[in-house]
Amino acid sequence: ACSSLSHEVACVLSQVQTEASGPMVGKLSKSHMLTCHISGVPTSDSSYAWDWICQTPGRELQHMMLQYPFTGLQHIAS
């Protein structure tokens, strides 16, 4: 049962496509506009939470923003 469940989850996730765009390099002290196009699922779908994660070369992943459409909550890292 677990293998079929994980297969179903993988199939659902494979239908979600993301494409991000924005500056590849920039100073963190300046504002930047980042865009993410999501297809395969509405961003208001309560089954998903959306994360923005940044990684500077040679450094660890840094959490930038988390949005929970099902509660309307949004957390922006400072």
MOPAC internal coordinates of N, CA, C and O (Angstrom, degrees):
PM7 1SCF
backbone

  N    0.0000 0     0.00 0     0.00 0    0    0    0
  C    1.4585 1     0.00 0     0.00 0    1    0    0
  C    1.5193 1   110.87 1     0.00 0    2    1    0
  O    1.2310 1   120.33 1   143.12 1    3    2    1
  N    1.3281 1   116.98 1   -36.88 1    3    2    1
  C    1.4681 1   119.18 1  -178.86 1    5    3    2
  C    1.5236 1   111.60 1   -65.35 1    6    5    3
  O    1.2310 1   120.35 1   140.09 1    7    6    5
  N    1.3282 1   116.93 1   -39.91 1    7    6    5
  C    1.4637 1   118.09 1  -177.88 1    9    7    6
  C    1.5248 1   111.15 1   -66.66 1   10    9    7
  O    1.2310 1   120.03 1   141.56 1   11   10    9
  N    1.3363 1   117.54 1   -38.44 1   11   10    9
  C    1.4651 1   118.37 1   178.95 1   13   11   10
  C    1.5248 1   110.90 1   -69.89 1   14   13   11
  O    1.2310 1   120.24 1   145.59 1   15   14   13
  N    1.3302 1   117.14 1   -34.41 1   15   14   13
  C    1.4619 1   120.22 1   177.22 1   17   15   14
  C    1.5222 1   109.66 1   -64.74 1   18   17   15
  O    1.2310 1   120.06 1   132.93 1   19   18   17
  N    1.3409 1   117.48 1   -47.07 1   19   18   17
  C    1.4605 1   118.87 1  -179.16 1   21   19   18
  C    1.5252 1   110.54 1   -65.43 1   22   21   19
  O    1.2310 1   119.86 1   148.25 1   23   22   21
  N    1.3399 1   117.87 1   -31.75 1   23   22   21
  C    1.4660 1   120.47 1   176.21 1   25   23   22
  C    1.5328 1   109.78 1   -65.24 1   26   25   23
  O    1.2310 1   120.15 1   137.27 1   27   26   25
  N    1.3346 1   117.33 1   -42.73 1   27   26   25
  C    1.4672 1   120.60 1   178.71 1   29   27   26
  C    1.5189 1   110.71 1   -62.23 1   30   29   27
  O    1.2310 1   120.53 1   137.03 1   31   30   29
  N    1.3260 1   116.59 1   -42.97 1   31   30   29
  C    1.4678 1   120.47 1   179.50 1   33   31   30
  C    1.5211 1   109.46 1   -63.43 1   34   33   31
  O    1.2310 1   120.11 1   135.73 1   35   34   33
  N    1.3294 1   117.40 1   -44.27 1   35   34   33
  C    1.4658 1   120.57 1   179.61 1   37   35   34
  C    1.5233 1   110.74 1   -61.02 1   38   37   35
  O    1.2310 1   120.26 1   140.16 1   39   38   37
  N    1.3245 1   117.12 1   -39.84 1   39   38   37
  C    1.4699 1   119.81 1   179.21 1   41   39   38
  C    1.5179 1   111.10 1   -64.53 1   42   41   39
  O    1.2310 1   120.34 1   137.74 1   43   42   41
  N    1.3084 1   116.96 1   -42.26 1   43   42   41
  C    1.4660 1   120.32 1   179.14 1   45   43   42
  C    1.5196 1   109.72 1   -64.39 1   46   45   43
  O    1.2310 1   120.15 1   133.69 1   47   46   45
  N    1.3323 1   117.32 1   -46.31 1   47   46   45
  C    1.4569 1   120.30 1  -178.35 1   49   47   46
  C    1.5201 1   111.48 1   -65.84 1   50   49   47
  O    1.2310 1   119.93 1   147.82 1   51   50   49
  N    1.3308 1   117.75 1   -32.18 1   51   50   49
  C    1.4598 1   119.37 1  -178.75 1   53   51   50
  C    1.5274 1   111.64 1   -68.48 1   54   53   51
  O    1.2310 1   119.77 1   163.15 1   55   54   53
  N    1.3221 1   118.04 1   -16.85 1   55   54   53
  C    1.4626 1   121.11 1   178.72 1   57   55   54
  C    1.5298 1   111.78 1   -81.33 1   58   57   55
  O    1.2310 1   120.16 1   163.94 1   59   58   57
  N    1.3346 1   117.30 1   -16.06 1   59   58   57
  C    1.4612 1   121.41 1   179.88 1   61   59   58
  C    1.5218 1   108.45 1   -87.23 1   62   61   59
  O    1.2310 1   120.38 1   -54.97 1   63   62   61
  N    1.3230 1   116.88 1   125.03 1   63   62   61
  C    1.4601 1   122.16 1  -179.66 1   65   63   62
  C    1.5259 1   108.56 1  -119.69 1   66   65   63
  O    1.2310 1   120.54 1   -42.70 1   67   66   65
  N    1.3224 1   116.57 1   137.30 1   67   66   65
  C    1.4646 1   120.36 1   175.97 1   69   67   66
  C    1.5211 1   109.02 1  -126.82 1   70   69   67
  O    1.2310 1   121.16 1   -30.70 1   71   70   69
  N    1.3154 1   115.39 1   149.30 1   71   70   69
  C    1.4587 1   121.71 1   175.66 1   73   71   70
  C    1.5208 1   107.07 1  -144.02 1   74   73   71
  O    1.2310 1   120.85 1   -63.66 1   75   74   73
  N    1.3197 1   115.98 1   116.34 1   75   74   73
  C    1.4642 1   120.89 1  -177.86 1   77   75   74
  C    1.5184 1   109.77 1  -101.46 1   78   77   75
  O    1.2310 1   121.02 1   -30.45 1   79   78   77
  N    1.3285 1   115.65 1   149.55 1   79   78   77
  C    1.4560 1   120.43 1   174.16 1   81   79   78
  C    1.5174 1   108.65 1  -144.89 1   82   81   79
  O    1.2310 1   121.21 1   -25.12 1   83   82   81
  N    1.2825 1   115.28 1   154.88 1   83   82   81
  C    1.4524 1   121.98 1  -179.10 1   85   83   82
  C    1.5140 1   108.61 1   153.11 1   86   85   83
  O    1.2310 1   120.30 1     1.12 1   87   86   85
  N    1.3210 1   117.04 1  -178.88 1   87   86   85
  C    1.4636 1   119.44 1  -177.99 1   89   87   86
  C    1.5260 1   111.34 1   -65.79 1   90   89   87
  O    1.2310 1   120.76 1   -44.26 1   91   90   89
  N    1.3114 1   116.16 1   135.74 1   91   90   89
  C    1.4612 1   120.96 1   178.01 1   93   91   90
  C    1.5283 1   110.53 1   -80.28 1   94   93   91
  O    1.2310 1   120.67 1   151.07 1   95   94   93
  N    1.3256 1   116.32 1   -28.93 1   95   94   93
  C    1.4575 1   121.25 1  -178.37 1   97   95   94
  C    1.5162 1   107.77 1  -134.46 1   98   97   95
  O    1.2310 1   120.40 1   -40.34 1   99   98   97
  N    1.3244 1   116.84 1   139.66 1   99   98   97
  C    1.4537 1   120.16 1   177.56 1  101   99   98
  C    1.5125 1   110.36 1  -176.97 1  102  101   99
  O    1.2310 1   120.78 1   -15.26 1  103  102  101
  N    1.3129 1   116.12 1   164.74 1  103  102  101
  C    1.4580 1   121.06 1   178.06 1  105  103  102
  C    1.5167 1   109.38 1   -82.37 1  106  105  103
  O    1.2310 1   120.67 1   -44.62 1  107  106  105
  N    1.3263 1   116.33 1   135.38 1  107  106  105
  C    1.4553 1   120.62 1  -179.45 1  109  107  106
  C    1.5214 1   112.54 1   -66.88 1  110  109  107
  O    1.2310 1   119.98 1   160.18 1  111  110  109
  N    1.3278 1   117.64 1   -19.82 1  111  110  109
  C    1.4635 1   120.48 1  -179.29 1  113  111  110
  C    1.5334 1   111.72 1   -77.30 1  114  113  111
  O    1.2310 1   119.82 1   169.65 1  115  114  113
  N    1.3269 1   117.94 1   -10.35 1  115  114  113
  C    1.4625 1   121.56 1   179.87 1  117  115  114
  C    1.5218 1   110.14 1  -104.44 1  118  117  115
  O    1.2310 1   120.90 1   -23.98 1  119  118  117
  N    1.3357 1   115.89 1   156.02 1  119  118  117
  C    1.4651 1   120.99 1   176.52 1  121  119  118
  C    1.5215 1   109.61 1   -77.45 1  122  121  119
  O    1.2310 1   121.22 1   -36.54 1  123  122  121
  N    1.3147 1   115.27 1   143.46 1  123  122  121
  C    1.4611 1   121.54 1   177.29 1  125  123  122
  C    1.5175 1   108.39 1  -134.45 1  126  125  123
  O    1.2310 1   120.42 1   -32.64 1  127  126  125
  N    1.3121 1   116.81 1   147.36 1  127  126  125
  C    1.4558 1   120.39 1   174.96 1  129  127  126
  C    1.5237 1   108.32 1  -101.65 1  130  129  127
  O    1.2310 1   121.00 1   -54.60 1  131  130  129
  N    1.3176 1   115.69 1   125.40 1  131  130  129
  C    1.4554 1   122.07 1   176.66 1  133  131  130
  C    1.5126 1   108.12 1  -114.57 1  134  133  131
  O    1.2310 1   120.42 1   -40.44 1  135  134  133
  N    1.2975 1   116.81 1   139.56 1  135  134  133
  C    1.4542 1   121.69 1  -179.93 1  137  135  134
  C    1.5126 1   109.25 1  -125.06 1  138  137  135
  O    1.2310 1   120.83 1   -41.57 1  139  138  137
  N    1.3093 1   116.02 1   138.43 1  139  138  137
  C    1.4580 1   121.13 1   176.04 1  141  139  138
  C    1.5223 1   108.33 1  -132.10 1  142  141  139
  O    1.2310 1   120.57 1   -59.73 1  143  142  141
  N    1.3219 1   116.52 1   120.27 1  143  142  141
  C    1.4647 1   121.87 1   176.19 1  145  143  142
  C    1.5171 1   107.79 1   -95.91 1  146  145  143
  O    1.2310 1   120.54 1   -53.98 1  147  146  145
  N    1.3182 1   116.58 1   126.02 1  147  146  145
  C    1.4609 1   122.36 1  -178.37 1  149  147  146
  C    1.5169 1   108.12 1  -117.85 1  150  149  147
  O    1.2310 1   120.51 1   -48.46 1  151  150  149
  N    1.3171 1   116.62 1   131.54 1  151  150  149
  C    1.4609 1   120.21 1   175.99 1  153  151  150
  C    1.5201 1   108.78 1  -133.32 1  154  153  151
  O    1.2310 1   120.76 1   -22.75 1  155  154  153
  N    1.2980 1   116.15 1   157.25 1  155  154  153
  C    1.4577 1   121.39 1   179.12 1  157  155  154
  C    1.5092 1   113.25 1    98.50 1  158  157  155
  O    1.2310 1   120.16 1   167.75 1  159  158  157
  N    1.3295 1   117.30 1   -12.25 1  159  158  157
  C    1.4635 1   121.67 1   178.70 1  161  159  158
  C    1.5287 1   107.84 1  -159.97 1  162  161  159
  O    1.2310 1   119.32 1   -40.34 1  163  162  161
  N    1.3332 1   118.90 1   139.66 1  163  162  161
  C    1.4649 1   119.34 1   175.24 1  165  163  162
  C    1.5326 1   110.05 1   -71.13 1  166  165  163
  O    1.2310 1   120.32 1   -38.98 1  167  166  165
  N    1.3177 1   117.00 1   141.02 1  167  166  165
  C    1.4688 1   119.85 1  -179.50 1  169  167  166
  C    1.5190 1   112.28 1   -66.77 1  170  169  167
  O    1.2310 1   120.05 1   167.29 1  171  170  169
  N    1.3179 1   117.52 1   -12.71 1  171  170  169
  C    1.4648 1   120.69 1   176.50 1  173  171  170
  C    1.5301 1   111.94 1   -88.95 1  174  173  171
  O    1.2310 1   119.77 1   179.81 1  175  174  173
  N    1.3405 1   118.04 1    -0.19 1  175  174  173
  C    1.4677 1   122.36 1  -179.55 1  177  175  174
  C    1.5225 1   109.50 1   -62.24 1  178  177  175
  O    1.2310 1   120.41 1   -56.05 1  179  178  177
  N    1.3198 1   116.81 1   123.95 1  179  178  177
  C    1.4681 1   121.20 1  -175.72 1  181  179  178
  C    1.5226 1   112.90 1   -73.15 1  182  181  179
  O    1.2310 1   119.61 1   178.06 1  183  182  181
  N    1.3165 1   118.36 1    -1.94 1  183  182  181
  C    1.4646 1   121.15 1   178.51 1  185  183  182
  C    1.5246 1   112.12 1   -83.05 1  186  185  183
  O    1.2310 1   119.89 1   170.89 1  187  186  185
  N    1.3220 1   117.82 1    -9.11 1  187  186  185
  C    1.4571 1   121.42 1  -173.34 1  189  187  186
  C    1.5245 1   111.14 1  -125.89 1  190  189  187
  O    1.2310 1   121.23 1   -28.62 1  191  190  189
  N    1.3217 1   115.26 1   151.38 1  191  190  189
  C    1.4631 1   123.23 1   165.80 1  193  191  190
  C    1.5251 1   105.06 1  -119.51 1  194  193  191
  O    1.2310 1   120.04 1   -32.68 1  195  194  193
  N    1.3179 1   117.53 1   147.32 1  195  194  193
  C    1.4593 1   121.18 1  -175.31 1  197  195  194
  C    1.5196 1   109.91 1  -113.61 1  198  197  195
  O    1.2310 1   120.60 1   -50.79 1  199  198  197
  N    1.3243 1   116.47 1   129.21 1  199  198  197
  C    1.4636 1   124.17 1  -179.56 1  201  199  198
  C    1.5237 1   110.47 1  -116.04 1  202  201  199
  O    1.2310 1   120.82 1   -39.09 1  203  202  201
  N    1.3308 1   116.03 1   140.91 1  203  202  201
  C    1.4624 1   122.14 1   166.41 1  205  203  202
  C    1.5145 1   105.80 1  -108.30 1  206  205  203
  O    1.2310 1   120.66 1   -55.53 1  207  206  205
  N    1.3178 1   116.34 1   124.47 1  207  206  205
  C    1.4647 1   121.83 1  -179.14 1  209  207  206
  C    1.5246 1   107.90 1  -128.82 1  210  209  207
  O    1.2310 1   120.79 1   -42.38 1  211  210  209
  N    1.3224 1   116.09 1   137.62 1  211  210  209
  C    1.4622 1   122.24 1  -178.73 1  213  211  210
  C    1.5291 1   108.49 1  -119.50 1  214  213  211
  O    1.2310 1   120.36 1   -34.12 1  215  214  213
  N    1.3151 1   116.92 1   145.88 1  215  214  213
  C    1.4566 1   119.76 1   174.04 1  217  215  214
  C    1.5176 1   109.06 1  -135.56 1  218  217  215
  O    1.2310 1   121.17 1   -62.17 1  219  218  217
  N    1.3180 1   115.37 1   117.83 1  219  218  217
  C    1.4533 1   122.11 1   174.35 1  221  219  218
  C    1.5251 1   107.07 1   -81.65 1  222  221  219
  O    1.2310 1   119.31 1   -42.98 1  223  222  221
  N    1.3318 1   118.93 1   137.02 1  223  222  221
  C    1.4671 1   119.93 1  -179.78 1  225  223  222
  C    1.5297 1   111.81 1   -51.48 1  226  225  223
  O    1.2310 1   121.05 1   -49.35 1  227  226  225
  N    1.3250 1   115.60 1   130.65 1  227  226  225
  C    1.4585 1   121.30 1   179.21 1  229  227  226
  C    1.5200 1   114.45 1    82.25 1  230  229  227
  O    1.2310 1   119.80 1  -177.77 1  231  230  229
  N    1.3265 1   117.98 1     2.23 1  231  230  229
  C    1.4626 1   121.02 1  -179.03 1  233  231  230
  C    1.5211 1   110.21 1  -123.97 1  234  233  231
  O    1.2310 1   121.16 1    -8.62 1  235  234  233
  N    1.3272 1   115.39 1   171.38 1  235  234  233
  C    1.4611 1   120.96 1  -179.47 1  237  235  234
  C    1.5279 1   111.03 1   -77.42 1  238  237  235
  O    1.2310 1   121.06 1   -15.10 1  239  238  237
  N    1.3280 1   115.58 1   164.90 1  239  238  237
  C    1.4619 1   120.97 1   175.11 1  241  239  238
  C    1.5226 1   109.84 1   -62.22 1  242  241  239
  O    1.2310 1   120.14 1   -37.87 1  243  242  241
  N    1.3115 1   117.33 1   142.13 1  243  242  241
  C    1.4636 1   122.41 1   179.78 1  245  243  242
  C    1.5269 1   108.86 1  -123.98 1  246  245  243
  O    1.2310 1   120.92 1   -54.74 1  247  246  245
  N    1.3070 1   115.84 1   125.26 1  247  246  245
  C    1.4644 1   121.25 1   179.09 1  249  247  246
  C    1.5185 1   109.03 1   -75.16 1  250  249  247
  O    1.2310 1   120.27 1   -50.71 1  251  250  249
  N    1.3295 1   117.10 1   129.29 1  251  250  249
  C    1.4601 1   121.09 1  -179.35 1  253  251  250
  C    1.5231 1   112.36 1  -107.77 1  254  253  251
  O    1.2310 1   120.39 1   135.26 1  255  254  253
  N    1.3430 1   116.86 1   -44.74 1  255  254  253
  C    1.4555 1   119.82 1  -177.39 1  257  255  254
  C    1.5191 1   109.74 1  -154.86 1  258  257  255
  O    1.2310 1   121.06 1   -32.95 1  259  258  257
  N    1.3220 1   115.58 1   147.05 1  259  258  257
  C    1.4571 1   122.12 1   174.96 1  261  259  258
  C    1.5163 1   107.62 1  -133.93 1  262  261  259
  O    1.2310 1   120.54 1   -48.23 1  263  262  261
  N    1.3177 1   116.58 1   131.77 1  263  262  261
  C    1.4640 1   120.85 1   179.99 1  265  263  262
  C    1.5226 1   109.26 1  -127.41 1  266  265  263
  O    1.2310 1   121.22 1   -50.02 1  267  266  265
  N    1.3385 1   115.26 1   129.98 1  267  266  265
  C    1.4603 1   122.60 1   176.86 1  269  267  266
  C    1.5245 1   108.32 1  -108.16 1  270  269  267
  O    1.2310 1   119.17 1   -80.90 1  271  270  269
  N    1.3308 1   119.19 1    99.10 1  271  270  269
  C    1.4622 1   120.02 1  -178.09 1  273  271  270
  C    1.5209 1   113.05 1   -62.63 1  274  273  271
  O    1.2310 1   120.25 1   151.07 1  275  274  273
  N    1.3314 1   117.13 1   -28.93 1  275  274  273
  C    1.4621 1   120.07 1  -175.54 1  277  275  274
  C    1.5147 1   112.50 1   -74.32 1  278  277  275
  O    1.2310 1   119.36 1   163.51 1  279  278  277
  N    1.3221 1   118.83 1   -16.49 1  279  278  277
  C    1.4635 1   120.72 1   176.78 1  281  279  278
  C    1.5265 1   111.76 1  -118.26 1  282  281  279
  O    1.2310 1   120.33 1   166.90 1  283  282  281
  N    1.3256 1   116.97 1   -13.10 1  283  282  281
  C    1.4567 1   120.44 1  -176.78 1  285  283  282
  C    1.5189 1   112.54 1    80.45 1  286  285  283
  O    1.2310 1   120.03 1  -176.92 1  287  286  285
  N    1.3385 1   117.55 1     3.08 1  287  286  285
  C    1.4616 1   120.79 1  -179.75 1  289  287  286
  C    1.5197 1   110.83 1   -79.62 1  290  289  287
  O    1.2310 1   121.41 1   -34.16 1  291  290  289
  N    1.3128 1   114.90 1   145.84 1  291  290  289
  C    1.4538 1   121.08 1   177.53 1  293  291  290
  C    1.5188 1   107.00 1  -139.88 1  294  293  291
  O    1.2310 1   120.35 1   -46.74 1  295  294  293
  N    1.3263 1   116.94 1   133.26 1  295  294  293
  C    1.4593 1   121.47 1   177.38 1  297  295  294
  C    1.5157 1   108.16 1  -120.08 1  298  297  295
  O    1.2310 1   120.48 1   -55.42 1  299  298  297
  N    1.3147 1   116.70 1   124.58 1  299  298  297
  C    1.4607 1   121.75 1   177.28 1  301  299  298
  C    1.5187 1   107.37 1  -113.11 1  302  301  299
  O    1.2310 1   120.95 1   -55.44 1  303  302  301
  N    1.3381 1   115.79 1   124.56 1  303  302  301
  C    1.4657 1   120.69 1  -179.48 1  305  303  302
  C    1.5189 1   109.55 1   -66.94 1  306  305  303
  O    1.2310 1   121.20 1   -35.28 1  307  306  305
  N    1.3274 1   115.30 1   144.72 1  307  306  305
  C    1.4670 1   118.61 1   179.20 1  309  307  306
  C    1.5030 1   110.94 1  -102.46 1  310  309  307
  O    1.2310 1   120.10 1   180.00 1  311  310  309

